[in-house]
C-alpha cells in the first residue's frame, strides 16, 4: 500500500488533517475495517468511514434491500429494492471515494465464516440487528484481539460499547445472557444514524490515536429527551468470553 497521501487526498481530507495531522490520516489510509451488516447502523457507518479515508472497508451482509429498510438504511434507495445490500452500498461508496478499497461480501456471519472475516481486518463495526451474531462477533474479536465497536437501537434509544480486548469489558461482560430477539422493532431512522456516527468516531480515535477512546463506558442515548449518559462498566471475572480467569 502507498504510504503517502496524494495531492487529491490532501485536498479531500483537508479539514480533518487540520484537526489531527497527516500521520493520523496515513494511519486511516492503512486501516482495514469491517462493517458487519448494511442496515440502519451499517449504512451511515460505512458512509462516514469511507468519507474519512479508511483504506479498506469490508461490507458483510447476505440480505437484499426491502422497501421497509428505506427510512433508515441511507445507502439503499428506491431503485435498489431487491438488490443485495452489500452491492447497493458498495456502488455508492466507491463513487463517493475512489481512493478507498471497498469489498462487498454477501454472506451470513456465523460460526463458520466469522473467524476468516475478522482475521482480515483491524476493527469490526457492529451493524447487526440480532444479538446472536453480536455475541459471535464479540467472542471472535476478543479471541483475535481485534477492537469490536457495538451499537444497538430501539425506537429513539440506543447504546454504544467499545470493546478493546483485555483493556476493558467485552459485550458479554455487560450483557451476560443472550437477550430475546425482537423481530422488526420500532426505530426512528435518526437513532441509527446517531449511534452509527458514534461508532465511527470511536473507530477513528482507535486508528489515529487522537482523542480518548471510551473504554469501560457504556454510552446510553435517549432521543426522546435528547440526553447522552455514560455508565462505568468493568470486566466480569466469570465472563465466558473474556473473564479474568480465562
C-alpha positions, 0 to 999 in steps of 0.5 A: 500500500502507498504510504503517502497521501496524494495531492487529491487526498490532501485536498479531500481530507483537508479539514480533518488533517487540520484537526489531527495531522497527516500521520493520523490520516496515513494511519486511516489510509492503512486501516482495514475495517469491517462493517458487519451488516448494511442496515440502519447502523451499517449504512451511515457507518460505512458512509462516514468511514469511507468519507474519512479515508479508511483504506479498506472497508469490508461490507458483510451482509447476505440480505437484499434491500426491502422497501421497509429498510428505506427510512433508515438504511441511507445507502439503499434507495428506491431503485435498489429494492431487491438488490443485495445490500452489500452491492447497493452500498458498495456502488455508492461508496466507491463513487463517493471515494475512489481512493478507498478499497471497498469489498462487498461480501454477501454472506451470513456471519456465523460460526463458520465464516466469522473467524476468516472475516475478522482475521482480515481486518483491524476493527469490526463495526457492529451493524447487526440487528440480532444479538446472536451474531453480536455475541459471535462477533464479540467472542471472535474479536476478543479471541483475535484481539481485534477492537469490536465497536457495538451499537444497538437501537430501539425506537429513539434509544440506543447504546454504544460499547467499545470493546478493546480486548483485555483493556476493558469489558467485552459485550458479554461482560455487560450483557451476560445472557443472550437477550430475546430477539425482537423481530422488526422493532420500532426505530426512528431512522435518526437513532441509527444514524446517531449511534452509527456516527458514534461508532465511527468516531470511536473507530477513528480515535482507535486508528489515529490515536487522537482523542480518548477512546471510551473504554469501560463506558457504556454510552446510553442515548435517549432521543426522546429527551435528547440526553447522552449518559455514560455508565462505568462498566468493568470486566466480569471475572466469570465472563465466558468470553473474556473473564479474568480467569480465562 
